[in-house]
């Protein structure tokens, strides 16, 4: 995916890299000003190689150091490490299911609570509220906000 690509909230991403990008954006927005993350997002797209799952999954310590020195992004070491970890998980899920979208379809039989718990346990720095916003942002069905914790 190129850095020029734009994804509208609630719209299914075009490919696996798009899902990975939205997952990463959700992780970085948690605990930070969403406005700051949105404003810096073009820098994130460049710094993380357009959120190419395979490229980010192959990152090593040199890449972590490069990202920690990049003033254009939020330099949170745990979230950077979590992003690399999550890329490797997304990569494995794609290998198992054929695509990230198909992985999400494999969760369709679960209740909202089970789905939320599964996704929270699968990815780093991806809590229940993050799961809600991620799924909503990629066009998945979520309960009304007021009912999300029931």
ROKETI-89560 format. One line per field, with one value per residue: x, y, z of N, C-alpha, C, CB in turn; residue number from 1; chain; residue in three letters. Coordinates in nm, 4 decimals. Glycine has a CB too. Layout:
nc1 <- X / ...
nc2 <- Y / ...
nc3 <- Z / ...
cac1 <- X / ...
cac2 <- Y / ...
cac3 <- Z / ...
cc1 <- X / ...
cc2 <- Y / ...
cc3 <- Z / ...
cbc1 <- X / ...
cbc2 <- Y / ...
cbc3 <- Z / ...
pos <- NUM / ...
unit <- A / ...
code <- ALA / ...
This chain:
nc1 <- 0.0832 / 0.0490 / 0.1757 / 0.0065 / -0.2467 / -0.5829 / -0.8074 / -1.1414 / -1.3269 / -1.5140 / -1.5188 / -1.4393 / -1.1057 / -0.8828 / -0.6972 / -0.4822 / -0.2729 / -0.3990 / -0.5806 / -0.3930 / -0.2752 / -0.4936 / -0.5331 / -0.2904 / -0.3085 / -0.5202 / -0.4018 / -0.1984 / -0.3549 / -0.4752 / -0.4731 / -0.3486 / -0.3752 / -0.6159 / -0.6209 / -0.3533 / -0.2352 / -0.3721 / -0.2801 / -0.0088 / -0.0136 / 0.0511 / 0.3317 / 0.3746 / 0.2937 / 0.5003 / 0.7242 / 0.6716 / 0.6925 / 0.4653 / 0.2930 / 0.3261 / 0.2730 / 0.4534 / 0.7038 / 0.7148 / 0.6913 / 0.9386 / 1.1096 / 1.3899 / 1.6128 / 1.7548 / 1.5637 / 1.3784 / 1.5306 / 1.5614 / 1.2932 / 1.2396 / 1.3928 / 1.2673 / 1.1215 / 0.8854 / 0.6838 / 0.4890 / 0.6913 / 0.6832 / 0.8169 / 0.7133 / 0.4765 / 0.5764 / 0.7321 / 0.5175 / 0.3741 / 0.5396 / 0.5337 / 0.2555 / 0.2411 / 0.3671 / 0.1866 / -0.0418 / 0.0618 / 0.0906 / -0.1793 / -0.2837 / -0.1465 / -0.2641 / -0.5429 / -0.5760 / -0.6387 / -0.6616 / -0.9181 / -1.0645 / -0.9848 / -1.1174 / -1.3771 / -1.3797 / -1.4360 / -1.6984 / -1.9040 / -1.8879 / -1.9957 / -2.0372 / -1.8891 / -1.7113 / -1.5723 / -1.4506 / -1.2851 / -1.1200 / -0.9818 / -0.8564 / -0.6803 / -0.5216 / -0.3698 / -0.1153 / -0.1432 / -0.4112 / -0.6902 / -1.0293 / -1.1823 / -1.0267 / -1.0524 / -1.3235 / -1.3277 / -1.1489 / -1.2791 / -1.5134 / -1.4041 / -1.3191 / -1.5429 / -1.6850 / -1.9484 / -2.0592 / -2.1791 / -2.4142 / -2.2549 / -2.3265 / -2.3929 / -2.1697 / -2.0173 / -2.1757
nc2 <- -0.1177 / 0.2192 / 0.5298 / 0.7270 / 0.6268 / 0.6310 / 0.5634 / 0.5372 / 0.5808 / 0.3033 / 0.1699 / -0.1192 / -0.2255 / -0.2331 / -0.4386 / -0.6814 / -0.5343 / -0.2944 / -0.3589 / -0.4169 / -0.1664 / -0.0142 / -0.1507 / -0.0923 / 0.1859 / 0.2102 / 0.0983 / 0.2885 / 0.5162 / 0.4653 / 0.5902 / 0.8217 / 1.1495 / 1.1533 / 1.3315 / 1.4151 / 1.1737 / 1.1331 / 1.3601 / 1.3036 / 1.0759 / 1.0418 / 1.0447 / 0.8155 / 0.6257 / 0.6392 / 0.5827 / 0.3221 / 0.1709 / 0.1844 / 0.0170 / -0.2436 / -0.5689 / -0.7908 / -0.6648 / -0.5111 / -0.7162 / -0.8290 / -0.6551 / -0.5535 / -0.4940 / -0.2685 / -0.1387 / -0.0763 / 0.1043 / 0.3044 / 0.3862 / 0.4778 / 0.7036 / 0.8665 / 1.1641 / 1.2286 / 1.0571 / 0.9081 / 0.8222 / 0.5714 / 0.3145 / 0.0631 / 0.0424 / 0.0505 / -0.1857 / -0.3581 / -0.3226 / -0.4454 / -0.7069 / -0.7517 / -0.7389 / -0.9759 / -1.1585 / -1.0988 / -1.1742 / -1.4529 / -1.5214 / -1.4587 / -1.6470 / -1.8763 / -1.8414 / -1.7291 / -1.4606 / -1.1504 / -1.0586 / -1.2953 / -1.4248 / -1.2651 / -1.3354 / -1.5940 / -1.5599 / -1.4999 / -1.6610 / -1.6227 / -1.4716 / -1.1177 / -1.0498 / -1.2704 / -1.2462 / -0.9965 / -1.0520 / -1.2532 / -1.1126 / -0.9152 / -1.0707 / -1.1759 / -0.9747 / -0.7326 / -0.4577 / -0.3980 / -0.3439 / -0.3932 / -0.1590 / -0.0614 / -0.2755 / -0.2488 / 0.0061 / -0.0468 / -0.2576 / -0.1272 / 0.0749 / -0.0638 / -0.1448 / -0.3548 / -0.5279 / -0.3959 / -0.3692 / -0.1147 / 0.1732 / 0.2149 / -0.0386 / -0.1970 / -0.3152 / -0.5069
nc3 <- 0.0000 / -0.0764 / 0.0572 / -0.0171 / -0.0244 / 0.0832 / 0.3439 / 0.4228 / 0.7227 / 0.8428 / 0.6075 / 0.4267 / 0.4199 / 0.1349 / 0.1158 / 0.2850 / 0.3978 / 0.4413 / 0.6460 / 0.8462 / 0.8744 / 0.9774 / 1.2181 / 1.3458 / 1.3621 / 1.5390 / 1.7683 / 1.8205 / 1.8656 / 2.1078 / 2.4239 / 2.3435 / 2.1961 / 1.9531 / 1.7449 / 1.7235 / 1.6393 / 1.3947 / 1.2541 / 1.2342 / 1.0868 / 0.8039 / 0.8221 / 0.9760 / 0.7873 / 0.5986 / 0.7631 / 0.8473 / 0.6164 / 0.4409 / 0.5702 / 0.4887 / 0.5467 / 0.5400 / 0.5214 / 0.7621 / 0.9479 / 0.9235 / 1.0467 / 1.2463 / 1.5268 / 1.4400 / 1.2866 / 1.4854 / 1.6380 / 1.4433 / 1.4147 / 1.6733 / 1.6735 / 1.4949 / 1.4559 / 1.3378 / 1.4010 / 1.6690 / 1.9246 / 2.0816 / 2.2424 / 2.3290 / 2.1814 / 1.9236 / 1.9191 / 1.9660 / 1.7302 / 1.5418 / 1.6399 / 1.6089 / 1.3305 / 1.2634 / 1.3693 / 1.2143 / 0.9678 / 1.0081 / 1.0455 / 0.7955 / 0.6421 / 0.7438 / 0.6989 / 0.4480 / 0.4028 / 0.5850 / 0.6082 / 0.5702 / 0.8013 / 0.9918 / 0.9170 / 1.0100 / 1.2709 / 1.2863 / 1.3963 / 1.6647 / 1.9738 / 2.0385 / 2.2690 / 2.2891 / 2.0489 / 2.0781 / 2.2988 / 2.1912 / 1.9858 / 2.1405 / 2.2910 / 2.0933 / 1.9693 / 2.0487 / 2.2756 / 2.2304 / 2.3358 / 2.4660 / 2.3934 / 2.1854 / 2.0054 / 1.9440 / 1.8108 / 1.6006 / 1.4560 / 1.3851 / 1.2259 / 1.0031 / 0.8772 / 0.9943 / 1.1700 / 1.4704 / 1.8074 / 1.9226 / 2.0692 / 2.3395 / 2.4201 / 2.4045 / 2.6092 / 2.7220
cac1 <- 0.0000 / 0.1293 / 0.1455 / -0.0989 / -0.3751 / -0.6681 / -0.9130 / -1.2496 / -1.3793 / -1.6312 / -1.5031 / -1.3513 / -0.9775 / -0.8647 / -0.6112 / -0.4322 / -0.1940 / -0.4950 / -0.6262 / -0.2815 / -0.2610 / -0.6009 / -0.5047 / -0.1803 / -0.3592 / -0.5987 / -0.3069 / -0.1313 / -0.4518 / -0.5100 / -0.3947 / -0.2933 / -0.4700 / -0.6452 / -0.5852 / -0.2087 / -0.2074 / -0.4204 / -0.1907 / 0.1204 / -0.0295 / 0.1325 / 0.4689 / 0.3703 / 0.2866 / 0.6348 / 0.8151 / 0.6406 / 0.6939 / 0.3310 / 0.2265 / 0.3410 / 0.2789 / 0.5749 / 0.8193 / 0.7160 / 0.7159 / 1.0820 / 1.1880 / 1.4801 / 1.6488 / 1.7933 / 1.4398 / 1.3231 / 1.6109 / 1.5249 / 1.1602 / 1.2487 / 1.4581 / 1.1852 / 1.0403 / 0.7601 / 0.5837 / 0.4891 / 0.8033 / 0.6536 / 0.8877 / 0.6265 / 0.3822 / 0.6550 / 0.7573 / 0.3881 / 0.3389 / 0.6173 / 0.4725 / 0.1247 / 0.2635 / 0.3982 / 0.0601 / -0.1231 / 0.1255 / 0.0542 / -0.3234 / -0.3011 / -0.0996 / -0.3607 / -0.6798 / -0.5769 / -0.6414 / -0.7069 / -1.0643 / -1.1130 / -0.9670 / -1.2313 / -1.4958 / -1.3733 / -1.4860 / -1.8391 / -1.9928 / -1.8694 / -2.0707 / -1.9569 / -1.7966 / -1.6080 / -1.4934 / -1.3706 / -1.1843 / -1.0259 / -0.8961 / -0.7741 / -0.5746 / -0.4385 / -0.2811 / -0.0609 / -0.1933 / -0.5370 / -0.7914 / -1.1691 / -1.2258 / -0.9534 / -1.1172 / -1.4493 / -1.3005 / -1.0889 / -1.3813 / -1.6021 / -1.3325 / -1.3009 / -1.6740 / -1.7417 / -2.0627 / -2.0332 / -2.3013 / -2.4137 / -2.1552 / -2.3812 / -2.4095 / -2.0451 / -1.9624 / -2.2739
cac2 <- 0.0000 / 0.3394 / 0.6297 / 0.8140 / 0.5592 / 0.6822 / 0.4718 / 0.6069 / 0.5021 / 0.2219 / 0.1106 / -0.2357 / -0.2004 / -0.2991 / -0.5565 / -0.7157 / -0.4232 / -0.1946 / -0.4032 / -0.3998 / -0.0224 / 0.0294 / -0.2090 / -0.0153 / 0.3188 / 0.1928 / 0.0775 / 0.4151 / 0.6132 / 0.4330 / 0.6637 / 0.9426 / 1.2359 / 1.1020 / 1.4371 / 1.4063 / 1.0545 / 1.1613 / 1.4569 / 1.2406 / 0.9476 / 1.0293 / 1.0105 / 0.6743 / 0.5456 / 0.6339 / 0.5179 / 0.1789 / 0.1130 / 0.1709 / -0.0907 / -0.3717 / -0.6668 / -0.8705 / -0.5801 / -0.4773 / -0.8405 / -0.8584 / -0.5529 / -0.5976 / -0.3891 / -0.1458 / -0.0702 / -0.0212 / 0.2234 / 0.4053 / 0.4374 / 0.5529 / 0.8308 / 0.9377 / 1.2665 / 1.2441 / 0.9653 / 0.8961 / 0.7304 / 0.4879 / 0.1898 / -0.0537 / 0.0340 / 0.0159 / -0.3295 / -0.4235 / -0.3173 / -0.5504 / -0.8322 / -0.7641 / -0.7707 / -1.1190 / -1.2296 / -1.0811 / -1.2580 / -1.5922 / -1.5375 / -1.4587 / -1.7786 / -1.9780 / -1.8194 / -1.6775 / -1.3145 / -1.1041 / -1.0536 / -1.4314 / -1.4501 / -1.2026 / -1.4159 / -1.7142 / -1.5208 / -1.4604 / -1.7406 / -1.5869 / -1.3570 / -0.9955 / -1.0594 / -1.3681 / -1.1891 / -0.8898 / -1.1173 / -1.3206 / -1.0131 / -0.8514 / -1.1637 / -1.2079 / -0.8634 / -0.6510 / -0.3211 / -0.3975 / -0.3724 / -0.4012 / -0.0376 / -0.0609 / -0.3731 / -0.1873 / 0.1099 / -0.1094 / -0.3267 / -0.0242 / 0.1492 / -0.1467 / -0.1809 / -0.4735 / -0.5054 / -0.3818 / -0.3254 / 0.0281 / 0.2105 / 0.1991 / -0.1802 / -0.2675 / -0.3902 / -0.6033
cac3 <- 0.0000 / -0.0817 / 0.1587 / -0.0691 / -0.0121 / 0.1899 / 0.3866 / 0.4929 / 0.8358 / 0.8142 / 0.4753 / 0.4275 / 0.3529 / 0.0060 / 0.1233 / 0.4177 / 0.4499 / 0.4892 / 0.7783 / 0.9383 / 0.9002 / 1.0679 / 1.3484 / 1.4029 / 1.3962 / 1.6612 / 1.8780 / 1.8535 / 1.9155 / 2.2452 / 2.5223 / 2.2840 / 2.1276 / 1.8192 / 1.6500 / 1.7038 / 1.5574 / 1.2577 / 1.1897 / 1.2089 / 1.0175 / 0.6810 / 0.8630 / 1.0137 / 0.6645 / 0.5416 / 0.8585 / 0.8542 / 0.4812 / 0.3858 / 0.6442 / 0.4215 / 0.6553 / 0.5323 / 0.5530 / 0.9041 / 1.0212 / 0.9144 / 1.1161 / 1.3525 / 1.6231 / 1.3666 / 1.2502 / 1.6093 / 1.6671 / 1.3425 / 1.4470 / 1.7988 / 1.6432 / 1.3958 / 1.5217 / 1.2655 / 1.4545 / 1.8146 / 1.9501 / 2.1973 / 2.2166 / 2.3461 / 2.0689 / 1.8052 / 1.9304 / 1.9496 / 1.5882 / 1.4755 / 1.6866 / 1.5442 / 1.1885 / 1.2556 / 1.3940 / 1.0929 / 0.8658 / 1.0371 / 1.0214 / 0.6501 / 0.5954 / 0.7859 / 0.6493 / 0.3112 / 0.4104 / 0.7158 / 0.6010 / 0.5944 / 0.9446 / 1.0607 / 0.8888 / 1.0935 / 1.4034 / 1.2731 / 1.4807 / 1.8050 / 2.0259 / 2.0416 / 2.3820 / 2.2540 / 1.9394 / 2.1388 / 2.3824 / 2.1012 / 1.9211 / 2.2447 / 2.3304 / 1.9776 / 1.9341 / 2.1583 / 2.2944 / 2.1575 / 2.4366 / 2.4218 / 2.3233 / 2.0594 / 1.9174 / 1.8991 / 1.7109 / 1.4836 / 1.3765 / 1.3287 / 1.1224 / 0.8831 / 0.8234 / 1.0579 / 1.2574 / 1.6135 / 1.8750 / 1.9541 / 2.1693 / 2.4745 / 2.4484 / 2.3711 / 2.7224 / 2.7727
cc1 <- 0.0871 / 0.0864 / 0.0332 / -0.2387 / -0.4544 / -0.7787 / -1.0172 / -1.3003 / -1.5054 / -1.6261 / -1.4032 / -1.2204 / -0.9636 / -0.7841 / -0.5635 / -0.3507 / -0.2851 / -0.5515 / -0.5162 / -0.2616 / -0.3680 / -0.5804 / -0.3964 / -0.2264 / -0.4405 / -0.5068 / -0.2423 / -0.2289 / -0.4865 / -0.4154 / -0.3296 / -0.4060 / -0.4910 / -0.6058 / -0.4353 / -0.1753 / -0.2521 / -0.3253 / -0.0559 / 0.1093 / 0.0461 / 0.2786 / 0.4773 / 0.3718 / 0.4234 / 0.7273 / 0.7950 / 0.6210 / 0.5549 / 0.2495 / 0.2211 / 0.3663 / 0.4113 / 0.6995 / 0.8267 / 0.7435 / 0.8649 / 1.1694 / 1.2727 / 1.5138 / 1.6902 / 1.6694 / 1.3754 / 1.3983 / 1.5770 / 1.3903 / 1.1611 / 1.3136 / 1.3752 / 1.0912 / 0.9044 / 0.6476 / 0.5820 / 0.5897 / 0.7831 / 0.7115 / 0.8006 / 0.5316 / 0.4542 / 0.6846 / 0.6275 / 0.3443 / 0.4128 / 0.5611 / 0.3394 / 0.1384 / 0.2907 / 0.2733 / -0.0294 / -0.0683 / 0.0867 / -0.0939 / -0.3549 / -0.2587 / -0.2016 / -0.4957 / -0.6872 / -0.5804 / -0.6871 / -0.8591 / -1.1237 / -1.0931 / -1.0832 / -1.3592 / -1.4960 / -1.4246 / -1.6351 / -1.9338 / -1.9830 / -1.9634 / -1.9790 / -1.8500 / -1.6811 / -1.5149 / -1.3976 / -1.2557 / -1.0778 / -0.9295 / -0.8050 / -0.6572 / -0.4760 / -0.3332 / -0.2355 / -0.1205 / -0.3249 / -0.6468 / -0.9317 / -1.2182 / -1.1552 / -1.0139 / -1.2443 / -1.4219 / -1.2362 / -1.1961 / -1.4767 / -1.5337 / -1.3115 / -1.4332 / -1.7354 / -1.8594 / -2.0160 / -2.1640 / -2.3000 / -2.3160 / -2.2034 / -2.3916 / -2.2800 / -1.9900 / -2.0585 / -2.2463
cc2 <- 0.1232 / 0.4368 / 0.7222 / 0.7550 / 0.6193 / 0.5817 / 0.5529 / 0.5196 / 0.4263 / 0.1521 / -0.0049 / -0.2018 / -0.2835 / -0.4281 / -0.5780 / -0.6029 / -0.3131 / -0.2309 / -0.3820 / -0.2522 / 0.0256 / -0.0272 / -0.1272 / 0.1244 / 0.3130 / 0.1776 / 0.2103 / 0.5199 / 0.5881 / 0.5061 / 0.7900 / 1.0264 / 1.1824 / 1.2042 / 1.4328 / 1.2887 / 1.0782 / 1.2560 / 1.3962 / 1.1164 / 0.9380 / 0.9937 / 0.8641 / 0.5868 / 0.5321 / 0.5534 / 0.3670 / 0.1181 / 0.0868 / 0.0609 / -0.2206 / -0.4761 / -0.7425 / -0.7883 / -0.5501 / -0.6019 / -0.8761 / -0.7548 / -0.6154 / -0.4781 / -0.2594 / -0.0667 / -0.0068 / 0.1067 / 0.3375 / 0.4687 / 0.5196 / 0.6899 / 0.9189 / 1.0356 / 1.2873 / 1.1547 / 0.9750 / 0.7873 / 0.6542 / 0.3497 / 0.0666 / -0.0679 / 0.0025 / -0.1344 / -0.4082 / -0.4273 / -0.4258 / -0.6876 / -0.8551 / -0.7954 / -0.9194 / -1.2038 / -1.2189 / -1.1696 / -1.4047 / -1.6172 / -1.5395 / -1.5940 / -1.8869 / -1.9649 / -1.7684 / -1.5263 / -1.2748 / -1.0961 / -1.1922 / -1.4718 / -1.3898 / -1.2820 / -1.5432 / -1.6864 / -1.4896 / -1.5373 / -1.7074 / -1.4747 / -1.2353 / -1.0052 / -1.1556 / -1.3133 / -1.0829 / -0.9500 / -1.1852 / -1.2213 / -0.9439 / -0.9402 / -1.1908 / -1.1010 / -0.7861 / -0.5110 / -0.2983 / -0.4394 / -0.3705 / -0.2769 / -0.0262 / -0.1567 / -0.3120 / -0.0864 / 0.0529 / -0.1730 / -0.2278 / 0.0467 / 0.0688 / -0.2028 / -0.3067 / -0.4331 / -0.4988 / -0.3390 / -0.1736 / 0.0558 / 0.1820 / 0.0516 / -0.2613 / -0.3531 / -0.4926 / -0.7416
cc3 <- 0.0000 / 0.0260 / 0.1117 / -0.0511 / 0.1026 / 0.2174 / 0.4612 / 0.6064 / 0.7953 / 0.6800 / 0.4833 / 0.3550 / 0.2257 / 0.0144 / 0.2665 / 0.4797 / 0.5044 / 0.6261 / 0.8823 / 0.9722 / 0.9980 / 1.2080 / 1.4193 / 1.4436 / 1.5250 / 1.7817 / 1.9178 / 1.9066 / 2.0623 / 2.3404 / 2.4693 / 2.2254 / 1.9858 / 1.7133 / 1.6205 / 1.6123 / 1.4130 / 1.1845 / 1.1536 / 1.1194 / 0.8851 / 0.7118 / 0.9062 / 0.8883 / 0.5988 / 0.6325 / 0.8640 / 0.7146 / 0.4255 / 0.4515 / 0.5655 / 0.5313 / 0.6548 / 0.5668 / 0.7018 / 0.9887 / 1.0217 / 0.9860 / 1.2260 / 1.4423 / 1.5552 / 1.3276 / 1.3734 / 1.6449 / 1.5712 / 1.3767 / 1.5760 / 1.7781 / 1.5491 / 1.4658 / 1.4539 / 1.3162 / 1.6070 / 1.8486 / 2.0812 / 2.1698 / 2.2283 / 2.2272 / 1.9376 / 1.8059 / 1.9098 / 1.8044 / 1.5109 / 1.5133 / 1.6139 / 1.3958 / 1.1717 / 1.2794 / 1.2705 / 0.9817 / 0.8851 / 1.0101 / 0.8723 / 0.5935 / 0.6281 / 0.7169 / 0.5049 / 0.3032 / 0.5509 / 0.7193 / 0.6281 / 0.7405 / 1.0229 / 1.0374 / 0.9754 / 1.2347 / 1.4023 / 1.3643 / 1.6291 / 1.8463 / 2.0224 / 2.1508 / 2.3502 / 2.1456 / 1.9929 / 2.2204 / 2.2962 / 2.0386 / 2.0222 / 2.2858 / 2.2166 / 1.9510 / 2.0571 / 2.1549 / 2.2199 / 2.2544 / 2.3797 / 2.3462 / 2.1894 / 1.9583 / 1.8584 / 1.7865 / 1.5854 / 1.3959 / 1.3112 / 1.2114 / 0.9944 / 0.8319 / 0.8809 / 1.1469 / 1.4021 / 1.6791 / 1.8923 / 2.0687 / 2.3118 / 2.5160 / 2.4330 / 2.4835 / 2.7795 / 2.7235
cbc1 <- -0.0944 / 0.1196 / 0.2711 / -0.0745 / -0.3555 / -0.7273 / -0.8566 / -1.3655 / -1.4093 / -1.7525 / -1.4565 / -1.4212 / -0.8610 / -0.7979 / -0.4908 / -0.3481 / -0.1018 / -0.6088 / -0.6683 / -0.1531 / -0.2700 / -0.7383 / -0.4608 / -0.0646 / -0.4450 / -0.6917 / -0.1982 / -0.0596 / -0.5784 / -0.5045 / -0.2902 / -0.1887 / -0.4198 / -0.7946 / -0.6253 / -0.1357 / -0.2792 / -0.5628 / -0.1697 / 0.1853 / -0.1745 / 0.1274 / 0.5159 / 0.2446 / 0.1877 / 0.6908 / 0.7958 / 0.5148 / 0.7717 / 0.3392 / 0.0863 / 0.4585 / 0.1625 / 0.5889 / 0.8131 / 0.5820 / 0.6346 / 1.1229 / 1.0960 / 1.6102 / 1.7611 / 1.8761 / 1.3417 / 1.3319 / 1.7607 / 1.5196 / 1.0611 / 1.3279 / 1.5943 / 1.1037 / 1.1161 / 0.7827 / 0.6123 / 0.3447 / 0.9366 / 0.4988 / 1.0020 / 0.5463 / 0.3039 / 0.7875 / 0.8193 / 0.2834 / 0.3712 / 0.7679 / 0.4503 / 0.0440 / 0.3815 / 0.5070 / -0.0130 / -0.1248 / 0.2793 / 0.0874 / -0.4020 / -0.2192 / 0.0368 / -0.3802 / -0.7498 / -0.6936 / -0.7360 / -0.6452 / -1.1102 / -1.0412 / -0.8321 / -1.2502 / -1.5017 / -1.2295 / -1.4094 / -1.8829 / -1.9633 / -1.7250 / -2.1234 / -2.0472 / -1.8718 / -1.6728 / -1.5858 / -1.4593 / -1.2506 / -1.1013 / -0.9814 / -0.8598 / -0.6357 / -0.5252 / -0.3510 / 0.0932 / -0.0888 / -0.5315 / -0.7814 / -1.2575 / -1.1986 / -0.8083 / -1.1502 / -1.5216 / -1.2108 / -0.9856 / -1.4599 / -1.6424 / -1.1993 / -1.2045 / -1.6637 / -1.6338 / -2.1685 / -1.9175 / -2.3160 / -2.5565 / -2.1201 / -2.5189 / -2.5150 / -1.9413 / -1.9218 / -2.4131
cbc2 <- 0.0003 / 0.4042 / 0.7112 / 0.8420 / 0.4081 / 0.8207 / 0.3560 / 0.6429 / 0.5938 / 0.3057 / 0.2171 / -0.3581 / -0.2307 / -0.2052 / -0.5421 / -0.8411 / -0.3670 / -0.1790 / -0.5524 / -0.4587 / 0.0576 / -0.0138 / -0.3569 / -0.0055 / 0.3756 / 0.0707 / -0.0253 / 0.4700 / 0.6089 / 0.2799 / 0.5757 / 0.9080 / 1.3839 / 1.0665 / 1.5762 / 1.3916 / 0.9293 / 1.2226 / 1.5765 / 1.2030 / 0.9228 / 1.1606 / 1.1027 / 0.6443 / 0.6080 / 0.7765 / 0.5768 / 0.1565 / -0.0156 / 0.1450 / -0.0488 / -0.3686 / -0.7653 / -0.9302 / -0.4493 / -0.4130 / -0.9554 / -0.8667 / -0.4451 / -0.6609 / -0.4371 / -0.1807 / -0.1682 / -0.1247 / 0.1903 / 0.3418 / 0.3219 / 0.4729 / 0.8050 / 0.8374 / 1.3976 / 1.2170 / 0.8195 / 0.8628 / 0.8081 / 0.4809 / 0.1773 / -0.0428 / 0.1656 / 0.0983 / -0.3631 / -0.3533 / -0.1786 / -0.5406 / -0.8288 / -0.6359 / -0.6881 / -1.1558 / -1.1719 / -0.9318 / -1.2421 / -1.6271 / -1.4247 / -1.3440 / -1.8137 / -1.9708 / -1.7213 / -1.7327 / -1.2533 / -0.9669 / -1.0013 / -1.5310 / -1.3919 / -1.0573 / -1.4527 / -1.7674 / -1.4000 / -1.4784 / -1.8854 / -1.5459 / -1.3841 / -0.8717 / -1.1060 / -1.4994 / -1.1284 / -0.7993 / -1.2202 / -1.3964 / -0.9091 / -0.8184 / -1.2946 / -1.2258 / -0.7690 / -0.6434 / -0.2196 / -0.4923 / -0.2736 / -0.4239 / 0.0878 / -0.0966 / -0.5046 / -0.1173 / 0.2171 / -0.2143 / -0.4247 / 0.0790 / 0.1943 / -0.2614 / -0.1964 / -0.5484 / -0.6165 / -0.2779 / -0.3954 / 0.0766 / 0.3580 / 0.2648 / -0.2367 / -0.1689 / -0.2957 / -0.5632
cbc3 <- 0.1195 / -0.2187 / 0.1925 / -0.2155 / 0.0091 / 0.1528 / 0.4760 / 0.3958 / 0.9568 / 0.8204 / 0.3718 / 0.3611 / 0.4478 / -0.0893 / 0.0282 / 0.4103 / 0.3404 / 0.3893 / 0.7745 / 0.8784 / 0.7683 / 1.0133 / 1.3338 / 1.3030 / 1.2812 / 1.6492 / 1.8375 / 1.7306 / 1.8306 / 2.2689 / 2.5771 / 2.1755 / 2.1252 / 1.8060 / 1.7052 / 1.8396 / 1.6162 / 1.2617 / 1.2802 / 1.3404 / 0.9923 / 0.6009 / 0.9784 / 1.0995 / 0.5659 / 0.5203 / 0.9971 / 0.9389 / 0.4816 / 0.2392 / 0.6818 / 0.3142 / 0.6443 / 0.3930 / 0.4739 / 0.9453 / 0.9598 / 0.7689 / 1.1751 / 1.2927 / 1.7126 / 1.2396 / 1.1831 / 1.7257 / 1.6585 / 1.2010 / 1.4596 / 1.9025 / 1.5819 / 1.3095 / 1.5246 / 1.1216 / 1.4091 / 1.8719 / 1.9542 / 2.2259 / 2.3097 / 2.4775 / 2.0551 / 1.8003 / 2.0682 / 2.0325 / 1.5294 / 1.5139 / 1.8413 / 1.5628 / 1.1314 / 1.3578 / 1.5199 / 1.0478 / 0.8709 / 1.1830 / 1.0897 / 0.5845 / 0.6592 / 0.9345 / 0.7390 / 0.2376 / 0.3006 / 0.7492 / 0.4625 / 0.5020 / 0.9945 / 1.0132 / 0.7380 / 1.0994 / 1.4544 / 1.1316 / 1.4610 / 1.8306 / 2.1718 / 2.0650 / 2.5088 / 2.2065 / 1.8313 / 2.2287 / 2.4758 / 1.9916 / 1.8480 / 2.3677 / 2.3776 / 1.8548 / 1.8372 / 2.1496 / 2.2473 / 2.0328 / 2.5491 / 2.5411 / 2.4087 / 2.0832 / 1.9946 / 2.0181 / 1.7700 / 1.5260 / 1.4640 / 1.4379 / 1.1755 / 0.9124 / 0.6786 / 1.1407 / 1.2394 / 1.6420 / 2.0125 / 1.9913 / 2.1551 / 2.4828 / 2.3580 / 2.3310 / 2.8306 / 2.7335
pos <- 1 / 2 / 3 / 4 / 5 / 6 / 7 / 8 / 9 / 10 / 11 / 12 / 13 / 14 / 15 / 16 / 17 / 18 / 19 / 20 / 21 / 22 / 23 / 24 / 25 / 26 / 27 / 28 / 29 / 30 / 31 / 32 / 33 / 34 / 35 / 36 / 37 / 38 / 39 / 40 / 41 / 42 / 43 / 44 / 45 / 46 / 47 / 48 / 49 / 50 / 51 / 52 / 53 / 54 / 55 / 56 / 57 / 58 / 59 / 60 / 61 / 62 / 63 / 64 / 65 / 66 / 67 / 68 / 69 / 70 / 71 / 72 / 73 / 74 / 75 / 76 / 77 / 78 / 79 / 80 / 81 / 82 / 83 / 84 / 85 / 86 / 87 / 88 / 89 / 90 / 91 / 92 / 93 / 94 / 95 / 96 / 97 / 98 / 99 / 100 / 101 / 102 / 103 / 104 / 105 / 106 / 107 / 108 / 109 / 110 / 111 / 112 / 113 / 114 / 115 / 116 / 117 / 118 / 119 / 120 / 121 / 122 / 123 / 124 / 125 / 126 / 127 / 128 / 129 / 130 / 131 / 132 / 133 / 134 / 135 / 136 / 137 / 138 / 139 / 140 / 141 / 142 / 143 / 144 / 145 / 146 / 147 / 148 / 149 / 150
unit <- A / A / A / A / A / A / A / A / A / A / A / A / A / A / A / A / A / A / A / A / A / A / A / A / A / A / A / A / A / A / A / A / A / A / A / A / A / A / A / A / A / A / A / A / A / A / A / A / A / A / A / A / A / A / A / A / A / A / A / A / A / A / A / A / A / A / A / A / A / A / A / A / A / A / A / A / A / A / A / A / A / A / A / A / A / A / A / A / A / A / A / A / A / A / A / A / A / A / A / A / A / A / A / A / A / A / A / A / A / A / A / A / A / A / A / A / A / A / A / A / A / A / A / A / A / A / A / A / A / A / A / A / A / A / A / A / A / A / A / A / A / A / A / A / A / A / A / A / A / A
code <- UNK / UNK / UNK / UNK / UNK / UNK / UNK / UNK / UNK / UNK / UNK / UNK / UNK / UNK / UNK / UNK / UNK / UNK / UNK / UNK / UNK / UNK / UNK / UNK / UNK / UNK / UNK / UNK / UNK / UNK / UNK / UNK / UNK / UNK / UNK / UNK / UNK / UNK / UNK / UNK / UNK / UNK / UNK / UNK / UNK / UNK / UNK / UNK / UNK / UNK / UNK / UNK / UNK / UNK / UNK / UNK / UNK / UNK / UNK / UNK / UNK / UNK / UNK / UNK / UNK / UNK / UNK / UNK / UNK / UNK / UNK / UNK / UNK / UNK / UNK / UNK / UNK / UNK / UNK / UNK / UNK / UNK / UNK / UNK / UNK / UNK / UNK / UNK / UNK / UNK / UNK / UNK / UNK / UNK / UNK / UNK / UNK / UNK / UNK / UNK / UNK / UNK / UNK / UNK / UNK / UNK / UNK / UNK / UNK / UNK / UNK / UNK / UNK / UNK / UNK / UNK / UNK / UNK / UNK / UNK / UNK / UNK / UNK / UNK / UNK / UNK / UNK / UNK / UNK / UNK / UNK / UNK / UNK / UNK / UNK / UNK / UNK / UNK / UNK / UNK / UNK / UNK / UNK / UNK / UNK / UNK / UNK / UNK / UNK / UNK
